[in-house]
Amino acid sequence: MLKSNHADLKSWISVDRDSDFPIQNIPFGIAKKGNTTFIATRVGNTVIDLTVLADFGYFDQVDVPDLSVFYQDTLNDFAALPKKTRIAVRERLSELFTDSCIELQSNTQVCNLALNSIDAVEMQMPVKVGDYTDFYSSIEHATNVGVMFRDPSKALLPNWKHLPVGYHGRASSIAVSGTNIHRPLGQTRPDDNEPPVFGPSKQLDFELEMAFITSAKTALGESISVEKAEEAIFGLVLFNDLSARDIQRWEYVPLGPFLSKSFGSIVSPWVVTMEALEPFRVQGPAQEPQVLPYLQIEGSHNFDINLEVFIQPENNEATKVCHSNFKYMYWNMAQQLAHQTVAGCNINPGDMYASGTISGPTPDAFGSMLELAWKGTRPLTLLDGSTRTFLHDNDTVVMKGFAAKDGLRIGFGESVTKILPSKAIKS
């Protein structure tokens, strides 16, 4: 029998050749159909209701301590299962949907209940995010920002190559793809010689990121070693960390982003597991100087995932403005989680950790409008002839991600949001 991520594995469910969701993927998400919300996986454009499969005993042969995990409206409890159990569930699903297995495909009753077209469901937030951390781990992005706003010879701050820089963000405003976000209001100071002014942000930006979701629960005072960090990671999603650059510039000293980052971040709805991404491991950039022992790790802990960003003006076609890759990250996920917990910070299943803007070494791989338009000095021209230095009202931002190797493609779907005009302040 072929392994669950073998490129030759085929499903009895129809899958387009360029689909993000072949049988080798088996992601997990939360779908809603009518008034019913359910834990799901996806093959091609078919969304499978796992509660139905549990009802009919298809997981009875898997050692799941409590089948109630399949009857929740978030993935938190499922993510908290032992890793070997989650893998066993994934392997069972792979078996059920393999073309040579008739156990499920011959059961018309169950198929009619469990299988849904992607167009018939509404995807929900995959997890309830208890805590959220945003890192700053792309050396290309950090260097670009440093060159723009500081002495180019000192683009990176002294700590940057010694630890994964991060901050604790706002979990409540993380929303699922398809959620539209209003342009934020706040204080800015466009003229350093004048007092600050209040109004809508004029420099609204996207940040191309990925985020990992934890599966482990630790006690206050405990830490997770860099060697065991990946054991505590459930999977990844695309992450659009919308940013108001002009608000951020005025507010971030001395404590960092606040209003400029808390008004909305958009994630893709399907959690792609570490097991699905295993074939796409690559070595990360060389880290010099050598990091401290608690951050040292051997092997390949970066992932070759192509990332794209499109801007679509209202009633016009989309323009691809960025093509980057997750493999460029200087600090990998294992190092990020080890650093997050080394001081004793406790974590929980469903916590989310964003990578920070993912920029590559060439201008077309820059992961934000701040860089792509170079602080407004190099406007981008879209396919409709309009130009952008930052996002306009009614622009839709689409982020896509996929890994491809030796005939195997594993994707994340999309993170989509439309920028709506600012709301008036309630009196």
C-alpha positions in Angstrom: 0.0 0.0 0.0 1.3 3.4 -0.9 2.1 5.9 1.8 -0.4 8.7 2.3 1.8 11.4 0.7 3.1 9.2 -2.2 2.7 11.1 -5.5 1.1 8.0 -7.2 -1.8 7.8 -4.7 -5.2 8.4 -6.4 -8.6 9.0 -5.1 -12.1 7.8 -6.2 -13.2 11.5 -5.6 -12.5 13.7 -8.7 -9.5 15.9 -8.3 -8.3 18.5 -10.8 -4.7 18.2 -11.9 -3.8 21.6 -10.4 -5.9 21.2 -7.2 -4.4 22.3 -3.9 -6.2 19.3 -2.3 -5.2 16.0 -3.7 -5.7 12.9 -1.6 -2.1 13.4 -0.3 -3.1 16.6 1.5 -6.0 15.6 3.8 -6.2 19.0 5.6 -8.6 19.8 8.4 -11.1 22.6 8.7 -14.5 23.7 10.1 -17.4 23.9 7.6 -20.9 25.1 7.9 -23.9 23.9 5.8 -27.2 25.5 6.7 -27.4 25.5 10.5 -24.9 22.7 10.9 -21.2 23.2 11.6 -18.8 20.2 11.3 -15.2 19.2 11.3 -14.2 18.4 7.8 -11.4 17.4 5.4 -11.2 18.1 1.7 -10.3 16.1 -1.4 -10.5 18.1 -4.6 -13.6 20.3 -4.4 -15.4 17.8 -2.1 -15.7 18.6 1.6 -16.1 15.6 3.8 -18.1 15.7 7.0 -16.1 13.8 9.6 -19.0 13.7 12.1 -20.9 11.5 9.6 -18.0 9.2 9.3 -17.7 9.0 13.1 -21.5 8.3 13.3 -21.2 5.3 11.0 -18.2 3.9 12.7 -15.5 4.6 10.2 -13.1 5.7 12.9 -13.8 2.8 15.3 -10.6 1.1 14.3 -8.5 4.2 15.1 -7.5 4.5 18.8 -9.2 7.9 19.4 -9.6 8.3 23.2 -12.8 10.4 22.8 -14.8 10.5 19.6 -16.3 13.8 20.8 -13.4 15.5 19.1 -15.3 15.0 15.8 -18.4 16.8 17.1 -16.9 20.2 17.9 -17.2 23.5 16.1 -13.4 24.2 16.3 -10.3 22.0 15.7 -8.8 22.8 19.2 -9.8 19.4 20.8 -8.8 17.5 17.6 -5.4 19.3 17.5 -4.9 18.4 21.2 -5.0 14.6 20.4 -1.7 12.8 20.6 0.3 13.2 17.4 0.2 9.5 16.7 -3.6 9.6 17.0 -3.9 12.5 14.6 -1.7 10.7 12.1 -3.8 7.6 12.5 -6.9 9.5 11.6 -5.2 11.1 8.6 -4.0 7.6 7.4 -7.5 6.2 7.9 -9.0 9.0 5.8 -6.3 8.5 3.1 -7.3 4.8 3.1 -11.0 5.5 2.8 -10.6 7.8 -0.2 -8.0 5.8 -2.1 -9.4 4.6 -5.4 -8.7 0.9 -4.6 -10.8 1.1 -1.3 -14.5 0.4 -1.7 -15.4 0.5 2.0 -16.8 4.0 1.8 -17.3 4.6 -1.9 -19.7 1.7 -2.1 -21.9 3.0 0.7 -24.2 5.4 -1.1 -26.1 6.4 2.1 -23.0 7.6 3.9 -21.5 9.3 0.8 -24.8 11.2 0.3 -24.6 12.4 3.9 -20.9 13.1 4.2 -19.8 14.4 0.8 -20.5 18.1 0.0 -19.4 20.4 -2.8 -17.1 23.2 -1.7 -19.7 25.6 -3.1 -22.4 24.2 -0.7 -20.5 25.0 2.5 -19.2 28.1 4.2 -15.8 27.7 5.8 -15.3 28.9 9.4 -12.3 29.8 11.6 -10.5 26.5 12.0 -9.5 27.1 15.6 -10.5 29.3 18.5 -7.3 31.3 18.8 -6.5 31.8 22.5 -3.1 33.4 22.0 -1.4 34.9 19.0 2.3 35.8 18.4 3.6 37.6 15.4 7.3 37.0 14.6 9.6 39.1 12.4 11.7 36.3 10.9 12.5 37.1 7.3 16.0 38.6 6.9 15.1 40.1 3.6 12.1 41.9 5.0 13.9 43.1 8.1 16.8 44.4 6.0 14.5 46.2 3.6 12.6 47.9 6.4 15.9 48.8 8.2 17.3 50.3 5.0 14.2 52.4 4.5 14.0 53.8 8.0 17.5 53.6 9.5 21.1 53.8 8.6 21.5 51.2 5.7 24.8 50.0 7.3 22.8 49.1 10.4 19.6 47.8 8.8 19.3 44.9 11.3 19.0 45.8 15.0 21.7 44.2 17.2 19.4 41.4 18.5 18.0 40.3 15.2 20.4 37.5 14.3 20.5 36.2 17.9 16.8 35.6 18.6 13.4 35.3 16.7 12.0 38.8 17.3 8.3 38.7 18.0 5.4 40.4 19.8 2.1 39.2 21.3 -0.8 40.3 19.1 -4.6 40.5 19.2 -6.2 37.1 18.8 -9.8 38.3 18.7 -9.4 40.1 15.3 -8.0 37.1 13.4 -10.8 36.1 10.9 -11.3 33.5 8.3 -10.8 34.0 4.5 -13.8 35.8 3.0 -14.1 38.3 5.9 -14.0 41.8 4.7 -12.0 44.4 6.8 -12.8 48.1 7.2 -10.0 50.6 6.8 -8.8 51.4 10.3 -9.0 54.8 12.0 -6.3 56.1 14.2 -3.7 58.8 14.9 -1.0 59.6 12.4 1.6 62.3 12.1 2.3 63.0 8.4 4.3 66.2 9.3 6.9 65.9 12.0 6.6 69.6 12.6 2.9 69.5 13.3 0.7 67.8 15.9 -0.8 64.4 15.1 -4.1 64.1 13.2 -6.9 61.6 13.4 -8.6 59.8 10.5 -8.5 56.8 8.2 -5.2 55.2 7.5 -3.7 56.3 4.2 -1.1 53.6 4.1 -3.0 50.3 4.5 -0.8 47.3 3.6 -0.9 43.6 3.5 1.8 41.4 4.9 2.4 38.0 3.3 2.8 35.5 6.2 2.2 31.9 7.2 1.1 30.8 10.6 1.5 27.6 12.5 -1.0 26.3 15.0 0.1 24.5 18.2 -1.3 21.1 19.4 0.4 20.9 22.8 -0.6 22.2 26.2 2.2 23.1 28.6 2.1 24.4 32.2 3.4 27.9 33.2 7.1 27.7 33.7 7.6 24.8 31.2 9.5 25.2 28.0 9.6 23.2 24.7 13.1 22.3 23.4 13.9 23.2 19.8 14.3 19.4 19.1 10.8 18.7 20.2 9.1 21.8 19.0 7.7 20.3 15.8 6.0 17.6 17.8 3.9 20.4 19.3 2.8 21.9 15.9 -0.5 20.8 14.4 -0.3 22.4 11.0 -0.1 25.7 9.0 -2.4 28.3 7.4 -1.8 31.3 5.1 -1.9 34.5 7.1 -2.5 38.1 5.9 -1.3 40.4 8.6 -3.0 43.7 7.5 -1.0 46.7 8.7 -1.6 50.4 8.8 1.8 51.8 8.2 1.2 55.4 9.0 -0.6 54.6 12.3 2.2 52.1 13.1 5.0 54.7 12.5 3.5 57.1 15.0 2.5 54.6 17.7 5.1 51.9 17.8 7.8 53.6 19.9 8.4 52.5 22.6 6.1 49.4 22.9 5.5 48.3 19.3 2.4 47.9 17.1 -1.0 48.4 18.6 -3.9 49.8 16.6 -2.0 49.4 13.4 -2.1 45.6 13.7 -5.2 44.8 15.7 -8.0 45.7 13.3 -7.9 42.4 11.3 -5.8 39.5 10.1 -7.1 36.9 7.6 -6.2 33.2 7.6 -7.0 30.5 5.1 -9.6 28.0 6.4 -7.8 24.7 5.9 -5.0 23.6 8.3 -2.4 21.7 6.3 -0.6 19.2 8.6 3.1 18.8 9.1 2.7 15.3 7.7 1.4 16.5 4.4 4.3 18.9 4.1 7.0 16.4 5.0 8.2 15.9 1.3 8.9 19.6 1.0 11.5 20.1 3.8 14.6 22.1 2.8 17.6 23.6 4.6 17.1 27.1 5.8 19.6 30.0 5.4 22.9 29.7 7.2 22.7 31.4 10.6 25.7 33.5 11.3 26.8 34.2 14.0 26.0 30.8 15.6 22.9 31.0 17.7 22.8 30.1 21.4 22.5 26.4 22.2 18.8 26.5 23.0 18.1 27.6 19.4 20.6 25.3 17.7 19.0 22.5 15.6 20.2 20.1 12.9 18.4 19.0 9.8 15.9 20.6 7.4 13.3 22.6 9.1 12.3 25.1 6.4 9.6 24.2 3.8 9.6 25.0 0.1 6.1 26.6 -0.2 5.4 29.0 -3.1 3.5 32.0 -2.0 1.6 34.5 -4.2 -0.3 37.8 -3.6 -2.9 39.3 -5.9 -4.6 42.7 -5.8 -8.0 42.9 -7.4 -9.6 46.4 -7.8 -13.4 46.4 -7.7 -14.9 45.1 -10.9 -11.5 44.4 -12.5 -9.2 41.5 -12.9 -6.6 40.6 -10.3 -2.9 41.4 -10.7 -0.2 39.2 -9.2 2.1 41.6 -7.3 4.3 39.2 -5.3 5.7 35.7 -5.6 7.7 34.6 -2.6 8.5 31.4 -0.7 8.3 30.2 2.9 11.8 28.6 2.5 13.4 32.0 2.8 12.7 32.3 6.5 15.8 32.9 8.5 14.2 31.7 11.8 12.3 28.4 11.4 9.1 27.3 13.3 11.0 25.1 15.7 13.2 27.9 16.7 10.3 30.3 17.0 8.4 28.0 19.3 11.4 27.1 21.4 12.1 30.8 21.9 8.4 31.6 22.7 8.5 29.1 25.6 12.0 29.3 26.9 11.1 31.9 29.5 8.3 29.7 30.8 5.4 30.9 28.6 2.6 28.3 28.6 0.9 27.3 25.3 -2.4 25.7 24.4 -3.8 23.8 21.4 -5.1 26.3 18.9 -2.6 29.1 19.6 -1.4 30.8 16.5 2.1 31.9 15.6 2.6 34.1 12.5 5.9 34.0 10.6 6.3 37.7 10.0 6.3 39.1 6.5 7.9 36.6 4.1 10.1 38.5 1.6 12.5 37.0 -0.9 15.8 38.2 -2.3 14.3 39.9 -5.5 11.9 42.8 -5.7 9.1 40.7 -7.1 9.3 38.5 -3.9 8.9 41.3 -1.4 6.0 40.5 0.9 4.4 43.9 1.5 3.3 47.0 -0.4 5.8 48.9 1.8 8.6 47.0 0.1 7.0 46.4 -3.4 6.4 50.2 -3.8 9.5 51.0 -1.7 7.8 53.4 0.8 5.6 54.9 -2.0 8.5 55.9 -4.4 7.9 53.1 -6.9 4.1 52.7 -7.6 2.9 49.4 -8.9 0.8 49.4 -12.1 -2.0 46.9 -12.1 -3.5 45.2 -15.1 -6.4 47.7 -15.3 -3.9 50.6 -15.6 -4.4 51.9 -12.1 -1.4 52.3 -9.7 -0.9 51.5 -6.1 1.5 52.5 -3.4 -0.8 51.1 -0.7 -4.2 49.4 -0.7 -7.3 51.3 -1.9 -10.8 51.0 -0.6 -12.6 48.1 -2.3 -9.4 46.4 -3.3 -9.5 42.6 -2.7 -6.3 40.9 -1.5 -5.8 37.3 -2.4 -3.0 35.1 -1.0 -2.3 31.7 -2.3 0.3 29.0 -1.3 1.3 25.6 -2.6 4.2 23.2 -2.5 5.1 21.2 -5.6 7.7 18.5 -6.1 8.0 15.3 -8.3 4.4 15.4 -9.5 3.0 16.1 -6.0 1.2 19.4 -5.2 0.0 20.3 -1.7 -1.8 23.6 -1.4 -3.5 25.9 1.2 -6.3 27.3 -0.9 -6.7 31.1 -0.4 -6.7 33.9 2.1 -9.1 36.5 0.7 -10.3 39.8 2.1 -11.8 43.0 0.7 -10.9 46.4 2.1 -14.0 48.4 2.9 -14.1 52.1 3.7 -13.7 53.2 7.3 -16.7 53.0 9.6 -17.9 56.2 11.2 -17.2 56.5 14.9 -20.2 55.8 17.0 -21.4 58.7 19.0 
